[in-house]
Amino acid sequence: MESPTVVESDSVVSGCWKMAADQPERGWAMAAGEIGIKKFVVKLSEAERNHLQGLINKGKSPAKRLLKARILLKTDAGAHGEGWSDGRVVEALDTNMSMVTRVRQQFVEEGLEAVLSRKERAAPAITPIFDGEKEARLVALACSTPPEGRARWTLRLLEDKVVELGIVERASDNTIGRVLKKTRFSLTAKSSGSFRRRRTALS
């Protein structure tokens, strides 16, 4: 793969003005959007071109991946590339300027595989505070006798107790309330302080 380069978009600017002359209404908007922007130049190797063309010919990949493949082939400024301007690609592929720019930039900065792969989560999934085992322990605690001097457990009391017992490191009363609602338990005003399972989900 030839080393991708970043150059000033002189060719883009000149292309924009030509488009502006041919199509005043659309052209001037394109020109205004591209002037002064650095262009990430796509230069595909023969192997990369063959791979992209193969994806398109098979037509079995997701639509967005096929669109990206077409954008790369059309904007390829290599010796055997088509070297289309962004504006021309936008019209021909019925896409938008930001998509074309993102594809070119990602190719230059991260390579072909990154462009064609699904976008990964920017951050790992948040691990729930209460898993199945901890939920069961919370429910058991809520069904137990409340602290001395209390008629029943409250969310605030449970909030402190689950940390004290080492069930979780931290938990808010809102979190505990959501867990109990999910398990279909509700606090009662019985003097025993027990939880009684509802037959219907809480509203």
Phi, psi and omega in degrees: 000128179292146182295120178291147182233162177241125182229164175292146189273053178297318181294325179295316181299313181296322178296322180296317182293326177295317178297322181298324181288321182284321182228083187311308187295313182278323185298315182295325178294318177298316182299315181298326183282335187256340182298132175085358180267137177285141183257128175273113188275124179271126174227104184273145172280168179299320180296320179293319178297317180297321180295314181295318180295325177296318178300316182293318181296321179290321177066019183260354181278162176304150184303320182293323179293320178294323178297316179297321179298317180294321179299315180296318180294320182287326183268001180301117182261014178288179184301327182251013182272167180277331174061038180290153173285159180300319181299320180293321179295317180304315181290315185292323184260004179053051179237201180232164185297321182295323178297313180299316180297316180297319181296314179297315181296316181294323178298315181294318186274329187236343179099171186296317183301320180295323181294320186272345182278160177291145180292128179276159178299137178292334180221150180296155179299143182284125179285128180297145180294319180251113171270189183302316181294317182290327176298317181297321179292323178296315180297318179298320178295317181296334179274352183278174179294133181290166179303155180302135180087359179247137180283332181201167174286143172243166179299322179295319178296318179294323179304314180287322187289322182295331176283317180301321181276356179076019178292315174221163180282327180202153177193140177267162178296329177295318179298314180298320179299319179294321180296315181293324178295320180295323180275002174065038172250150179221140176296142175241167180264015180296147181295337179289340179073016182279167173261142177242126181292130177276148179278341177236154181295150177293146179277000000 
